[in-house]
Structure formats: C-alpha cells, structure tokens
Amino acid sequence: MLVVGGGPAGTAAAASKLGADTIVVERYGHLGGMSTGGFVVYIERMTDWTGRQDIAGFANEILDRMPKEGVLGPP
C-alpha cells in the first residue's frame, strides 16, 4: 500500500493497515501535517458542536485502539 501524504489522514490510513506492507511518502521532514508543523495543539474529535460524530473513517480505527486516557476532548 502506498500512502501519499503524512498528515492526519495519511498517517491514520497507514497505521490502520497493520500487517500490510505500507510506505508513507511525505514531502516535509515530519508527520502530522499542520497538526505538528503548524503547532496546532488540539484536533477536534470528528464531531459536531454537540458531540455527535459526523466524520468517520480510518482515524476511527486509531482512536478506538488508543486507551481512553490518551484521547483528549469531549467524550
């Protein structure tokens, strides 16, 4: 699997394919896109303002694997 871009979506896509041969191609010297390079300190948990999830996908697999204390934001 080839993932082009190591931002939040690319990193989540690559990590969700555990066991697969995966290569991530990123043009900058770090993963995370503007989350790390732009010093963004909080990424919303893919919900609307009431807490109802409105974005889903590969990142859900990552969040589901994290311990609850490792996830910041509203429940």
PDB file of N, H, CA, C and O in Angstrom:
ATOM      1  N   MET A   1       0.853  -1.165   0.000  1.00  0.00           N
ATOM      2  CA  MET A   1       0.000   0.000   0.000  1.00  0.00           C
ATOM      3  C   MET A   1       0.897   1.225   0.000  1.00  0.00           C
ATOM      4  O   MET A   1       1.868   1.284   0.754  1.00  0.00           O
ATOM      5  N   LEU A   2       0.587   2.186  -0.825  1.00  0.00           N
ATOM      6  H   LEU A   2      -0.202   2.138  -1.437  1.00  0.00           H
ATOM      7  CA  LEU A   2       1.312   3.454  -0.871  1.00  0.00           C
ATOM      8  C   LEU A   2       0.397   4.551  -0.361  1.00  0.00           C
ATOM      9  O   LEU A   2      -0.710   4.729  -0.870  1.00  0.00           O
ATOM     10  N   VAL A   3       0.860   5.297   0.653  1.00  0.00           N
ATOM     11  H   VAL A   3       1.760   5.152   1.066  1.00  0.00           H
ATOM     12  CA  VAL A   3       0.119   6.426   1.193  1.00  0.00           C
ATOM     13  C   VAL A   3       0.918   7.679   0.856  1.00  0.00           C
ATOM     14  O   VAL A   3       2.069   7.815   1.271  1.00  0.00           O
ATOM     15  N   VAL A   4       0.318   8.584   0.113  1.00  0.00           N
ATOM     16  H   VAL A   4      -0.617   8.474  -0.224  1.00  0.00           H
ATOM     17  CA  VAL A   4       0.978   9.827  -0.259  1.00  0.00           C
ATOM     18  C   VAL A   4       0.468  10.924   0.659  1.00  0.00           C
ATOM     19  O   VAL A   4      -0.696  11.318   0.586  1.00  0.00           O
ATOM     20  N   GLY A   5       1.346  11.410   1.520  1.00  0.00           N
ATOM     21  H   GLY A   5       2.291  11.090   1.580  1.00  0.00           H
ATOM     22  CA  GLY A   5       0.997  12.455   2.475  1.00  0.00           C
ATOM     23  C   GLY A   5       0.947  11.895   3.881  1.00  0.00           C
ATOM     24  O   GLY A   5       0.219  10.942   4.160  1.00  0.00           O
ATOM     25  N   GLY A   6       1.730  12.499   4.764  1.00  0.00           N
ATOM     26  H   GLY A   6       2.321  13.273   4.537  1.00  0.00           H
ATOM     27  CA  GLY A   6       1.805  12.030   6.137  1.00  0.00           C
ATOM     28  C   GLY A   6       1.070  12.921   7.112  1.00  0.00           C
ATOM     29  O   GLY A   6       1.451  13.019   8.278  1.00  0.00           O
ATOM     30  N   GLY A   7       0.008  13.577   6.640  1.00  0.00           N
ATOM     31  H   GLY A   7      -0.302  13.497   5.693  1.00  0.00           H
ATOM     32  CA  GLY A   7      -0.828  14.373   7.529  1.00  0.00           C
ATOM     33  C   GLY A   7      -1.695  13.466   8.382  1.00  0.00           C
ATOM     34  O   GLY A   7      -1.486  12.253   8.395  1.00  0.00           O
ATOM     35  N   PRO A   8      -2.666  14.028   9.095  1.00  0.00           N
ATOM     36  CA  PRO A   8      -3.519  13.198   9.954  1.00  0.00           C
ATOM     37  C   PRO A   8      -4.214  12.059   9.207  1.00  0.00           C
ATOM     38  O   PRO A   8      -4.256  10.934   9.703  1.00  0.00           O
ATOM     39  N   ALA A   9      -4.753  12.335   8.033  1.00  0.00           N
ATOM     40  H   ALA A   9      -4.719  13.249   7.630  1.00  0.00           H
ATOM     41  CA  ALA A   9      -5.463  11.289   7.290  1.00  0.00           C
ATOM     42  C   ALA A   9      -4.509  10.234   6.756  1.00  0.00           C
ATOM     43  O   ALA A   9      -4.792   9.040   6.845  1.00  0.00           O
ATOM     44  N   GLY A  10      -3.377  10.664   6.199  1.00  0.00           N
ATOM     45  H   GLY A  10      -3.147  11.635   6.127  1.00  0.00           H
ATOM     46  CA  GLY A  10      -2.410   9.704   5.665  1.00  0.00           C
ATOM     47  C   GLY A  10      -1.801   8.834   6.742  1.00  0.00           C
ATOM     48  O   GLY A  10      -1.630   7.630   6.553  1.00  0.00           O
ATOM     49  N   THR A  11      -1.472   9.439   7.870  1.00  0.00           N
ATOM     50  H   THR A  11      -1.611  10.417   8.023  1.00  0.00           H
ATOM     51  CA  THR A  11      -0.903   8.687   8.979  1.00  0.00           C
ATOM     52  C   THR A  11      -1.915   7.671   9.509  1.00  0.00           C
ATOM     53  O   THR A  11      -1.558   6.526   9.784  1.00  0.00           O
ATOM     54  N   ALA A  12      -3.160   8.083   9.650  1.00  0.00           N
ATOM     55  H   ALA A  12      -3.450   9.013   9.426  1.00  0.00           H
ATOM     56  CA  ALA A  12      -4.201   7.171  10.117  1.00  0.00           C
ATOM     57  C   ALA A  12      -4.427   6.043   9.121  1.00  0.00           C
ATOM     58  O   ALA A  12      -4.609   4.892   9.518  1.00  0.00           O
ATOM     59  N   ALA A  13      -4.417   6.363   7.827  1.00  0.00           N
ATOM     60  H   ALA A  13      -4.269   7.297   7.504  1.00  0.00           H
ATOM     61  CA  ALA A  13      -4.614   5.327   6.803  1.00  0.00           C
ATOM     62  C   ALA A  13      -3.494   4.305   6.861  1.00  0.00           C
ATOM     63  O   ALA A  13      -3.743   3.102   6.774  1.00  0.00           O
ATOM     64  N   ALA A  14      -2.264   4.773   7.006  1.00  0.00           N
ATOM     65  H   ALA A  14      -2.061   5.749   7.076  1.00  0.00           H
ATOM     66  CA  ALA A  14      -1.124   3.853   7.049  1.00  0.00           C
ATOM     67  C   ALA A  14      -1.168   2.988   8.306  1.00  0.00           C
ATOM     68  O   ALA A  14      -0.913   1.786   8.239  1.00  0.00           O
ATOM     69  N   ALA A  15      -1.486   3.584   9.438  1.00  0.00           N
ATOM     70  H   ALA A  15      -1.693   4.561   9.493  1.00  0.00           H
ATOM     71  CA  ALA A  15      -1.500   2.848  10.698  1.00  0.00           C
ATOM     72  C   ALA A  15      -2.648   1.847  10.759  1.00  0.00           C
ATOM     73  O   ALA A  15      -2.545   0.827  11.441  1.00  0.00           O
ATOM     74  N   SER A  16      -3.734   2.129  10.057  1.00  0.00           N
ATOM     75  H   SER A  16      -3.818   2.957   9.503  1.00  0.00           H
ATOM     76  CA  SER A  16      -4.891   1.230  10.122  1.00  0.00           C
ATOM     77  C   SER A  16      -4.661  -0.062   9.352  1.00  0.00           C
ATOM     78  O   SER A  16      -5.421  -1.018   9.509  1.00  0.00           O
ATOM     79  N   LYS A  17      -3.643  -0.102   8.537  1.00  0.00           N
ATOM     80  H   LYS A  17      -3.026   0.675   8.409  1.00  0.00           H
ATOM     81  CA  LYS A  17      -3.366  -1.285   7.729  1.00  0.00           C
ATOM     82  C   LYS A  17      -2.251  -2.114   8.339  1.00  0.00           C
ATOM     83  O   LYS A  17      -1.327  -2.524   7.638  1.00  0.00           O
ATOM     84  N   LEU A  18      -2.330  -2.365   9.647  1.00  0.00           N
ATOM     85  H   LEU A  18      -3.081  -2.032  10.216  1.00  0.00           H
ATOM     86  CA  LEU A  18      -1.316  -3.144  10.336  1.00  0.00           C
ATOM     87  C   LEU A  18      -1.163  -4.502   9.668  1.00  0.00           C
ATOM     88  O   LEU A  18      -2.148  -5.169   9.354  1.00  0.00           O
ATOM     89  N   GLY A  19       0.065  -4.894   9.458  1.00  0.00           N
ATOM     90  H   GLY A  19       0.866  -4.352   9.713  1.00  0.00           H
ATOM     91  CA  GLY A  19       0.336  -6.172   8.822  1.00  0.00           C
ATOM     92  C   GLY A  19       0.526  -6.059   7.322  1.00  0.00           C
ATOM     93  O   GLY A  19       1.089  -6.962   6.703  1.00  0.00           O
ATOM     94  N   ALA A  20       0.069  -4.970   6.726  1.00  0.00           N
ATOM     95  H   ALA A  20      -0.389  -4.236   7.228  1.00  0.00           H
ATOM     96  CA  ALA A  20       0.247  -4.779   5.286  1.00  0.00           C
ATOM     97  C   ALA A  20       1.579  -4.087   5.029  1.00  0.00           C
ATOM     98  O   ALA A  20       2.032  -3.299   5.859  1.00  0.00           O
ATOM     99  N   ASP A  21       2.207  -4.365   3.907  1.00  0.00           N
ATOM    100  H   ASP A  21       1.840  -5.005   3.233  1.00  0.00           H
ATOM    101  CA  ASP A  21       3.404  -3.636   3.513  1.00  0.00           C
ATOM    102  C   ASP A  21       2.961  -2.245   3.093  1.00  0.00           C
ATOM    103  O   ASP A  21       2.257  -2.084   2.096  1.00  0.00           O
ATOM    104  N   THR A  22       3.377  -1.240   3.857  1.00  0.00           N
ATOM    105  H   THR A  22       3.949  -1.370   4.666  1.00  0.00           H
ATOM    106  CA  THR A  22       2.903   0.127   3.635  1.00  0.00           C
ATOM    107  C   THR A  22       4.078   1.083   3.585  1.00  0.00           C
ATOM    108  O   THR A  22       5.002   0.989   4.392  1.00  0.00           O
ATOM    109  N   ILE A  23       4.039   2.007   2.628  1.00  0.00           N
ATOM    110  H   ILE A  23       3.288   2.083   1.972  1.00  0.00           H
ATOM    111  CA  ILE A  23       5.040   3.068   2.514  1.00  0.00           C
ATOM    112  C   ILE A  23       4.301   4.394   2.576  1.00  0.00           C
ATOM    113  O   ILE A  23       3.324   4.605   1.858  1.00  0.00           O
ATOM    114  N   VAL A  24       4.778   5.293   3.445  1.00  0.00           N
ATOM    115  H   VAL A  24       5.572   5.122   4.028  1.00  0.00           H
ATOM    116  CA  VAL A  24       4.229   6.644   3.530  1.00  0.00           C
ATOM    117  C   VAL A  24       5.233   7.586   2.893  1.00  0.00           C
ATOM    118  O   VAL A  24       6.405   7.597   3.272  1.00  0.00           O
ATOM    119  N   VAL A  25       4.781   8.380   1.924  1.00  0.00           N
ATOM    120  H   VAL A  25       3.829   8.371   1.616  1.00  0.00           H
ATOM    121  CA  VAL A  25       5.627   9.368   1.261  1.00  0.00           C
ATOM    122  C   VAL A  25       5.175  10.746   1.723  1.00  0.00           C
ATOM    123  O   VAL A  25       4.023  11.131   1.518  1.00  0.00           O
ATOM    124  N   GLU A  26       6.091  11.492   2.353  1.00  0.00           N
ATOM    125  H   GLU A  26       7.026  11.180   2.520  1.00  0.00           H
ATOM    126  CA  GLU A  26       5.780  12.820   2.894  1.00  0.00           C
ATOM    127  C   GLU A  26       6.843  13.805   2.439  1.00  0.00           C
ATOM    128  O   GLU A  26       8.034  13.508   2.531  1.00  0.00           O
ATOM    129  N   ARG A  27       6.441  14.969   1.951  1.00  0.00           N
ATOM    130  H   ARG A  27       5.473  15.210   1.876  1.00  0.00           H
ATOM    131  CA  ARG A  27       7.402  15.927   1.415  1.00  0.00           C
ATOM    132  C   ARG A  27       8.133  16.728   2.481  1.00  0.00           C
ATOM    133  O   ARG A  27       9.208  17.263   2.212  1.00  0.00           O
ATOM    134  N   TYR A  28       7.583  16.822   3.668  1.00  0.00           N
ATOM    135  H   TYR A  28       6.709  16.388   3.886  1.00  0.00           H
ATOM    136  CA  TYR A  28       8.254  17.559   4.743  1.00  0.00           C
ATOM    137  C   TYR A  28       8.977  16.596   5.680  1.00  0.00           C
ATOM    138  O   TYR A  28       8.839  15.381   5.540  1.00  0.00           O
ATOM    139  N   GLY A  29       9.731  17.111   6.613  1.00  0.00           N
ATOM    140  H   GLY A  29       9.843  18.098   6.727  1.00  0.00           H
ATOM    141  CA  GLY A  29      10.539  16.282   7.494  1.00  0.00           C
ATOM    142  C   GLY A  29       9.819  15.796   8.727  1.00  0.00           C
ATOM    143  O   GLY A  29      10.469  15.431   9.707  1.00  0.00           O
ATOM    144  N   HIS A  30       8.489  15.778   8.717  1.00  0.00           N
ATOM    145  H   HIS A  30       7.961  16.075   7.921  1.00  0.00           H
ATOM    146  CA  HIS A  30       7.733  15.332   9.885  1.00  0.00           C
ATOM    147  C   HIS A  30       6.377  14.820   9.446  1.00  0.00           C
ATOM    148  O   HIS A  30       5.878  15.184   8.381  1.00  0.00           O
ATOM    149  N   LEU A  31       5.786  13.974  10.270  1.00  0.00           N
ATOM    150  H   LEU A  31       6.192  13.678  11.135  1.00  0.00           H
ATOM    151  CA  LEU A  31       4.424  13.503  10.041  1.00  0.00           C
ATOM    152  C   LEU A  31       3.457  14.405  10.793  1.00  0.00           C
ATOM    153  O   LEU A  31       3.855  15.104  11.725  1.00  0.00           O
ATOM    154  N   GLY A  32       2.203  14.393  10.397  1.00  0.00           N
ATOM    155  H   GLY A  32       1.880  13.825   9.640  1.00  0.00           H
ATOM    156  CA  GLY A  32       1.177  15.130  11.125  1.00  0.00           C
ATOM    157  C   GLY A  32       0.669  16.377  10.432  1.00  0.00           C
ATOM    158  O   GLY A  32      -0.273  17.002  10.919  1.00  0.00           O
ATOM    159  N   GLY A  33       1.262  16.761   9.310  1.00  0.00           N
ATOM    160  H   GLY A  33       2.027  16.254   8.914  1.00  0.00           H
ATOM    161  CA  GLY A  33       0.802  17.942   8.577  1.00  0.00           C
ATOM    162  C   GLY A  33       0.828  19.194   9.444  1.00  0.00           C
ATOM    163  O   GLY A  33       1.762  19.404  10.218  1.00  0.00           O
ATOM    164  N   MET A  34      -0.200  20.019   9.309  1.00  0.00           N
ATOM    165  H   MET A  34      -0.959  19.848   8.680  1.00  0.00           H
ATOM    166  CA  MET A  34      -0.273  21.248  10.087  1.00  0.00           C
ATOM    167  C   MET A  34      -0.503  20.981  11.568  1.00  0.00           C
ATOM    168  O   MET A  34      -0.323  21.875  12.395  1.00  0.00           O
ATOM    169  N   SER A  35      -0.898  19.757  11.908  1.00  0.00           N
ATOM    170  H   SER A  35      -1.043  19.031  11.237  1.00  0.00           H
ATOM    171  CA  SER A  35      -1.077  19.408  13.317  1.00  0.00           C
ATOM    172  C   SER A  35       0.239  19.511  14.072  1.00  0.00           C
ATOM    173  O   SER A  35       0.263  19.895  15.241  1.00  0.00           O
ATOM    174  N   THR A  36       1.334  19.167  13.401  1.00  0.00           N
ATOM    175  H   THR A  36       1.314  18.855  12.451  1.00  0.00           H
ATOM    176  CA  THR A  36       2.643  19.270  14.042  1.00  0.00           C
ATOM    177  C   THR A  36       3.436  20.446  13.495  1.00  0.00           C
ATOM    178  O   THR A  36       4.007  21.214  14.270  1.00  0.00           O
ATOM    179  N   GLY A  37       3.481  20.602  12.191  1.00  0.00           N
ATOM    180  H   GLY A  37       3.017  19.979  11.562  1.00  0.00           H
ATOM    181  CA  GLY A  37       4.262  21.683  11.591  1.00  0.00           C
ATOM    182  C   GLY A  37       3.670  23.057  11.814  1.00  0.00           C
ATOM    183  O   GLY A  37       4.399  24.049  11.794  1.00  0.00           O
ATOM    184  N   GLY A  38       2.364  23.142  12.027  1.00  0.00           N
ATOM    185  H   GLY A  38       1.771  22.337  12.043  1.00  0.00           H
ATOM    186  CA  GLY A  38       1.703  24.426  12.246  1.00  0.00           C
ATOM    187  C   GLY A  38       1.412  24.698  13.700  1.00  0.00           C
ATOM    188  O   GLY A  38       0.748  25.681  14.031  1.00  0.00           O
ATOM    189  N   PHE A  39       1.908  23.826  14.586  1.00  0.00           N
ATOM    190  H   PHE A  39       2.447  23.028  14.318  1.00  0.00           H
ATOM    191  CA  PHE A  39       1.750  23.983  16.029  1.00  0.00           C
ATOM    192  C   PHE A  39       0.281  24.019  16.455  1.00  0.00           C
ATOM    193  O   PHE A  39      -0.088  24.761  17.366  1.00  0.00           O
ATOM    194  N   VAL A  40      -0.551  23.217  15.795  1.00  0.00           N
ATOM    195  H   VAL A  40      -0.252  22.614  15.056  1.00  0.00           H
ATOM    196  CA  VAL A  40      -1.945  23.065  16.224  1.00  0.00           C
ATOM    197  C   VAL A  40      -1.929  22.133  17.424  1.00  0.00           C
ATOM    198  O   VAL A  40      -1.436  21.009  17.324  1.00  0.00           O
ATOM    199  N   VAL A  41      -2.455  22.577  18.550  1.00  0.00           N
ATOM    200  H   VAL A  41      -2.855  23.489  18.631  1.00  0.00           H
ATOM    201  CA  VAL A  41      -2.346  21.775  19.766  1.00  0.00           C
ATOM    202  C   VAL A  41      -3.565  20.905  20.036  1.00  0.00           C
ATOM    203  O   VAL A  41      -3.523  20.061  20.931  1.00  0.00           O
ATOM    204  N   TYR A  42      -4.641  21.085  19.294  1.00  0.00           N
ATOM    205  H   TYR A  42      -4.675  21.771  18.567  1.00  0.00           H
ATOM    206  CA  TYR A  42      -5.829  20.279  19.545  1.00  0.00           C
ATOM    207  C   TYR A  42      -6.537  20.014  18.227  1.00  0.00           C
ATOM    208  O   TYR A  42      -6.797  20.938  17.457  1.00  0.00           O
ATOM    209  N   ILE A  43      -6.843  18.764  17.974  1.00  0.00           N
ATOM    210  H   ILE A  43      -6.632  18.013  18.600  1.00  0.00           H
ATOM    211  CA  ILE A  43      -7.607  18.385  16.790  1.00  0.00           C
ATOM    212  C   ILE A  43      -8.957  17.888  17.274  1.00  0.00           C
ATOM    213  O   ILE A  43      -9.031  16.973  18.094  1.00  0.00           O
ATOM    214  N   GLU A  44     -10.007  18.482  16.775  1.00  0.00           N
ATOM    215  H   GLU A  44      -9.947  19.225  16.109  1.00  0.00           H
ATOM    216  CA  GLU A  44     -11.355  18.087  17.185  1.00  0.00           C
ATOM    217  C   GLU A  44     -11.566  16.600  16.935  1.00  0.00           C
ATOM    218  O   GLU A  44     -10.996  16.035  16.001  1.00  0.00           O
ATOM    219  N   ARG A  45     -12.366  15.981  17.751  1.00  0.00           N
ATOM    220  H   ARG A  45     -12.829  16.439  18.509  1.00  0.00           H
ATOM    221  CA  ARG A  45     -12.585  14.530  17.684  1.00  0.00           C
ATOM    222  C   ARG A  45     -13.644  14.141  16.660  1.00  0.00           C
ATOM    223  O   ARG A  45     -14.410  13.204  16.884  1.00  0.00           O
ATOM    224  N   MET A  46     -13.691  14.849  15.548  1.00  0.00           N
ATOM    225  H   MET A  46     -13.069  15.610  15.366  1.00  0.00           H
ATOM    226  CA  MET A  46     -14.547  14.493  14.421  1.00  0.00           C
ATOM    227  C   MET A  46     -16.029  14.557  14.769  1.00  0.00           C
ATOM    228  O   MET A  46     -16.815  13.737  14.295  1.00  0.00           O
ATOM    229  N   THR A  47     -16.413  15.527  15.596  1.00  0.00           N
ATOM    230  H   THR A  47     -15.775  16.193  15.981  1.00  0.00           H
ATOM    231  CA  THR A  47     -17.804  15.659  16.000  1.00  0.00           C
ATOM    232  C   THR A  47     -18.328  17.051  15.674  1.00  0.00           C
ATOM    233  O   THR A  47     -17.566  17.980  15.407  1.00  0.00           O
ATOM    234  N   ASP A  48     -19.641  17.165  15.705  1.00  0.00           N
ATOM    235  H   ASP A  48     -20.260  16.411  15.922  1.00  0.00           H
ATOM    236  CA  ASP A  48     -20.226  18.498  15.607  1.00  0.00           C
ATOM    237  C   ASP A  48     -20.154  19.147  16.993  1.00  0.00           C
ATOM    238  O   ASP A  48     -19.580  18.559  17.910  1.00  0.00           O
ATOM    239  N   TRP A  49     -20.700  20.298  17.158  1.00  0.00           N
ATOM    240  H   TRP A  49     -21.165  20.776  16.413  1.00  0.00           H
ATOM    241  CA  TRP A  49     -20.571  21.025  18.420  1.00  0.00           C
ATOM    242  C   TRP A  49     -21.325  20.372  19.569  1.00  0.00           C
ATOM    243  O   TRP A  49     -21.091  20.718  20.727  1.00  0.00           O
ATOM    244  N   THR A  50     -22.224  19.436  19.279  1.00  0.00           N
ATOM    245  H   THR A  50     -22.414  19.155  18.338  1.00  0.00           H
ATOM    246  CA  THR A  50     -22.972  18.765  20.352  1.00  0.00           C
ATOM    247  C   THR A  50     -22.315  17.459  20.788  1.00  0.00           C
ATOM    248  O   THR A  50     -22.754  16.844  21.760  1.00  0.00           O
ATOM    249  N   GLY A  51     -21.276  17.030  20.088  1.00  0.00           N
ATOM    250  H   GLY A  51     -20.919  17.529  19.298  1.00  0.00           H
ATOM    251  CA  GLY A  51     -20.598  15.787  20.426  1.00  0.00           C
ATOM    252  C   GLY A  51     -20.994  14.614  19.564  1.00  0.00           C
ATOM    253  O   GLY A  51     -20.459  13.520  19.743  1.00  0.00           O
ATOM    254  N   ARG A  52     -21.921  14.802  18.625  1.00  0.00           N
ATOM    255  H   ARG A  52     -22.356  15.690  18.480  1.00  0.00           H
ATOM    256  CA  ARG A  52     -22.332  13.728  17.711  1.00  0.00           C
ATOM    257  C   ARG A  52     -21.280  13.588  16.609  1.00  0.00           C
ATOM    258  O   ARG A  52     -20.923  14.573  15.962  1.00  0.00           O
ATOM    259  N   GLN A  53     -20.786  12.369  16.396  1.00  0.00           N
ATOM    260  H   GLN A  53     -21.076  11.569  16.921  1.00  0.00           H
ATOM    261  CA  GLN A  53     -19.755  12.156  15.381  1.00  0.00           C
ATOM    262  C   GLN A  53     -20.322  12.396  13.992  1.00  0.00           C
ATOM    263  O   GLN A  53     -21.356  11.839  13.622  1.00  0.00           O
ATOM    264  N   ASP A  54     -19.629  13.236  13.225  1.00  0.00           N
ATOM    265  H   ASP A  54     -18.789  13.689  13.525  1.00  0.00           H
ATOM    266  CA  ASP A  54     -20.078  13.496  11.857  1.00  0.00           C
ATOM    267  C   ASP A  54     -18.980  13.242  10.826  1.00  0.00           C
ATOM    268  O   ASP A  54     -19.220  13.415   9.631  1.00  0.00           O
ATOM    269  N   ILE A  55     -17.798  12.843  11.248  1.00  0.00           N
ATOM    270  H   ILE A  55     -17.604  12.702  12.219  1.00  0.00           H
ATOM    271  CA  ILE A  55     -16.717  12.451  10.344  1.00  0.00           C
ATOM    272  C   ILE A  55     -16.237  11.086  10.794  1.00  0.00           C
ATOM    273  O   ILE A  55     -16.009  10.875  11.985  1.00  0.00           O
ATOM    274  N   ALA A  56     -16.078  10.155   9.867  1.00  0.00           N
ATOM    275  H   ALA A  56     -16.262  10.326   8.899  1.00  0.00           H
ATOM    276  CA  ALA A  56     -15.636   8.805  10.214  1.00  0.00           C
ATOM    277  C   ALA A  56     -14.596   8.342   9.203  1.00  0.00           C
ATOM    278  O   ALA A  56     -14.356   9.016   8.202  1.00  0.00           O
ATOM    279  N   GLY A  57     -13.994   7.222   9.456  1.00  0.00           N
ATOM    280  H   GLY A  57     -14.189   6.674  10.270  1.00  0.00           H
ATOM    281  CA  GLY A  57     -13.022   6.679   8.519  1.00  0.00           C
ATOM    282  C   GLY A  57     -11.862   6.016   9.239  1.00  0.00           C
ATOM    283  O   GLY A  57     -12.013   5.474  10.334  1.00  0.00           O
ATOM    284  N   PHE A  58     -10.687   6.070   8.593  1.00  0.00           N
ATOM    285  H   PHE A  58     -10.564   6.510   7.704  1.00  0.00           H
ATOM    286  CA  PHE A  58      -9.509   5.406   9.134  1.00  0.00           C
ATOM    287  C   PHE A  58      -9.143   5.903  10.527  1.00  0.00           C
ATOM    288  O   PHE A  58      -8.688   5.124  11.363  1.00  0.00           O
ATOM    289  N   ALA A  59      -9.339   7.193  10.781  1.00  0.00           N
ATOM    290  H   ALA A  59      -9.709   7.826  10.101  1.00  0.00           H
ATOM    291  CA  ALA A  59      -8.956   7.741  12.083  1.00  0.00           C
ATOM    292  C   ALA A  59      -9.741   7.083  13.219  1.00  0.00           C
ATOM    293  O   ALA A  59      -9.242   7.002  14.342  1.00  0.00           O
ATOM    294  N   ASN A  60     -10.942   6.618  12.950  1.00  0.00           N
ATOM    295  H   ASN A  60     -11.347   6.683  12.039  1.00  0.00           H
ATOM    296  CA  ASN A  60     -11.709   5.909  13.984  1.00  0.00           C
ATOM    297  C   ASN A  60     -10.951   4.685  14.489  1.00  0.00           C
ATOM    298  O   ASN A  60     -10.960   4.396  15.685  1.00  0.00           O
ATOM    299  N   GLU A  61     -10.298   3.968  13.578  1.00  0.00           N
ATOM    300  H   GLU A  61     -10.291   4.203  12.607  1.00  0.00           H
ATOM    301  CA  GLU A  61      -9.548   2.780  13.979  1.00  0.00           C
ATOM    302  C   GLU A  61      -8.436   3.160  14.949  1.00  0.00           C
ATOM    303  O   GLU A  61      -8.182   2.441  15.916  1.00  0.00           O
ATOM    304  N   ILE A  62      -7.776   4.278  14.699  1.00  0.00           N
ATOM    305  H   ILE A  62      -7.983   4.862  13.914  1.00  0.00           H
ATOM    306  CA  ILE A  62      -6.698   4.726  15.574  1.00  0.00           C
ATOM    307  C   ILE A  62      -7.265   5.127  16.926  1.00  0.00           C
ATOM    308  O   ILE A  62      -6.744   4.711  17.960  1.00  0.00           O
ATOM    309  N   LEU A  63      -8.323   5.928  16.935  1.00  0.00           N
ATOM    310  H   LEU A  63      -8.746   6.267  16.095  1.00  0.00           H
ATOM    311  CA  LEU A  63      -8.915   6.360  18.194  1.00  0.00           C
ATOM    312  C   LEU A  63      -9.445   5.177  18.996  1.00  0.00           C
ATOM    313  O   LEU A  63      -9.336   5.162  20.222  1.00  0.00           O
ATOM    314  N   ASP A  64     -10.011   4.195  18.323  1.00  0.00           N
ATOM    315  H   ASP A  64     -10.099   4.207  17.327  1.00  0.00           H
ATOM    316  CA  ASP A  64     -10.545   3.023  19.018  1.00  0.00           C
ATOM    317  C   ASP A  64      -9.448   2.198  19.682  1.00  0.00           C
ATOM    318  O   ASP A  64      -9.692   1.539  20.693  1.00  0.00           O
ATOM    319  N   ARG A  65      -8.241   2.230  19.119  1.00  0.00           N
ATOM    320  H   ARG A  65      -8.043   2.765  18.298  1.00  0.00           H
ATOM    321  CA  ARG A  65      -7.129   1.464  19.674  1.00  0.00           C
ATOM    322  C   ARG A  65      -6.422   2.186  20.817  1.00  0.00           C
ATOM    323  O   ARG A  65      -5.682   1.570  21.584  1.00  0.00           O
ATOM    324  N   MET A  66      -6.648   3.478  20.928  1.00  0.00           N
ATOM    325  H   MET A  66      -7.249   3.979  20.305  1.00  0.00           H
ATOM    326  CA  MET A  66      -5.981   4.250  21.980  1.00  0.00           C
ATOM    327  C   MET A  66      -6.665   4.032  23.321  1.00  0.00           C
ATOM    328  O   MET A  66      -7.881   3.849  23.378  1.00  0.00           O
ATOM    329  N   PRO A  67      -5.887   4.051  24.400  1.00  0.00           N
ATOM    330  CA  PRO A  67      -6.524   3.992  25.711  1.00  0.00           C
ATOM    331  C   PRO A  67      -7.337   5.270  25.931  1.00  0.00           C
ATOM    332  O   PRO A  67      -6.960   6.336  25.445  1.00  0.00           O
ATOM    333  N   LYS A  68      -8.442   5.163  26.657  1.00  0.00           N
ATOM    334  H   LYS A  68      -8.748   4.297  27.052  1.00  0.00           H
ATOM    335  CA  LYS A  68      -9.334   6.316  26.846  1.00  0.00           C
ATOM    336  C   LYS A  68      -8.599   7.532  27.408  1.00  0.00           C
ATOM    337  O   LYS A  68      -8.915   8.663  27.038  1.00  0.00           O
ATOM    338  N   GLU A  69      -7.626   7.318  28.294  1.00  0.00           N
ATOM    339  H   GLU A  69      -7.370   6.399  28.594  1.00  0.00           H
ATOM    340  CA  GLU A  69      -6.903   8.441  28.877  1.00  0.00           C
ATOM    341  C   GLU A  69      -5.953   9.108  27.874  1.00  0.00           C
ATOM    342  O   GLU A  69      -5.428  10.188  28.145  1.00  0.00           O
ATOM    343  N   GLY A  70      -5.730   8.473  26.722  1.00  0.00           N
ATOM    344  H   GLY A  70      -6.157   7.596  26.502  1.00  0.00           H
ATOM    345  CA  GLY A  70      -4.858   9.037  25.698  1.00  0.00           C
ATOM    346  C   GLY A  70      -5.592   9.921  24.703  1.00  0.00           C
ATOM    347  O   GLY A  70      -4.957  10.523  23.837  1.00  0.00           O
ATOM    348  N   VAL A  71      -6.915  10.015  24.805  1.00  0.00           N
ATOM    349  H   VAL A  71      -7.430   9.526  25.509  1.00  0.00           H
ATOM    350  CA  VAL A  71      -7.710  10.812  23.884  1.00  0.00           C
ATOM    351  C   VAL A  71      -8.209  12.066  24.605  1.00  0.00           C
ATOM    352  O   VAL A  71      -8.890  11.979  25.627  1.00  0.00           O
ATOM    353  N   LEU A  72      -7.862  13.223  24.061  1.00  0.00           N
ATOM    354  H   LEU A  72      -7.309  13.294  23.231  1.00  0.00           H
ATOM    355  CA  LEU A  72      -8.310  14.477  24.639  1.00  0.00           C
ATOM    356  C   LEU A  72      -9.601  14.932  24.003  1.00  0.00           C
ATOM    357  O   LEU A  72      -9.887  14.576  22.860  1.00  0.00           O
ATOM    358  N   GLY A  73     -10.379  15.704  24.713  1.00  0.00           N
ATOM    359  H   GLY A  73     -10.147  15.993  25.642  1.00  0.00           H
ATOM    360  CA  GLY A  73     -11.596  16.270  24.148  1.00  0.00           C
ATOM    361  C   GLY A  73     -12.838  15.717  24.801  1.00  0.00           C
ATOM    362  O   GLY A  73     -12.763  14.959  25.768  1.00  0.00           O
ATOM    363  N   PRO A  74     -13.991  16.102  24.264  1.00  0.00           N
ATOM    364  CA  PRO A  74     -15.258  15.658  24.851  1.00  0.00           C
ATOM    365  C   PRO A  74     -15.449  14.158  24.672  1.00  0.00           C
ATOM    366  O   PRO A  74     -14.892  13.575  23.742  1.00  0.00           O
ATOM    367  N   PRO A  75     -16.217  13.531  25.534  1.00  0.00           N
ATOM    368  CA  PRO A  75     -16.440  12.075  25.417  1.00  0.00           C
ATOM    369  C   PRO A  75     -17.165  11.717  24.132  1.00  0.00           C
ATOM    370  O   PRO A  75     -17.430  10.542  23.880  1.00  0.00           O
TER     371      PRO A  75
END
